[in-house]
Amino acid sequence: AWRDPGALRAFMLGGNHRAAMPKLAGWCDEASLVRFAHDGEKLPSWEAAEHMLATQGRTSKVDHPSPAHAAGCS
């Protein structure tokens, strides 16, 4: 979780995340993401985050998608 869009962007463009992302398509058979704002002081539960991913997420490109990923399941 990040405090603001700038912090999220800094994470995405730096360090280990930046080094790993070009390899994602070859490493994974499924990958998905969701971006949403959360106003509470506590992080959302795993169940809430999973629900957001399932209902609002999108899949990322992978070289060898699983059947579920190829069907667009996030």
N, C-alpha and C positions, 0 to 999 in steps of 0.2 A: 504494500500500500504506500502511496506517496501523498504528500500534503498538498500538492498543486500540480498542474500540468507541466510546469517547468522542471520540477523534480523528476517527474516521470520521463520526460524527454531526455534529461541528463543521464538517467539510468539507461535508457534505450540506446543512447549514442556513445556510451562509454564502457570501459572496463571489460569484464568477462562477458557481459551480455552482447556487446558489439562483436567480440571475438567469436562467440558461439553461433550467433544468428545466421551467418552465411553457411554454416554446416547443418542447420536444422533440417533442410529438405532431404539430405542424404541420411541423416541419423534416424529420423522419425517416420513412422507410418501413419501417425495421427498428430495433428497439432491444431489448436484452436485458441482463440482469445476473445475477450470481451473487455470493453472499457466502459466504466460507469462511475458516477459520482456517488459518494456516500457521505451523508452529513453527520452521522453519529460519531461519538467519541471512540466507541469500540469498533473494532473491525467486524464486518459481517460474518456470520457463521459460515462454516463450510457448506452447509445445505443451501443457504441464501446465495453464496457465490456460485455454487453448481447450478442453481436455478437460473441465475442471470446468464451464465455461460450457455445453458441449454436453450434459453428463450431469446437471447439477444446476441449471442456470440457468432463468430464466423470462423470458418476453417482457414488454415494457412496452407500454402502450396507445399506438398511433399512429393518426393520422387517416386515412392512406392506406396501409395495409399492403401490402407486396409479397406475392406468392403464398406464398413461403416463410414469411414472418412470420404470415400468416393461417392457415397450416397448423400453427403452433405451434412452428416450428423456432427454437431459441434460438441 
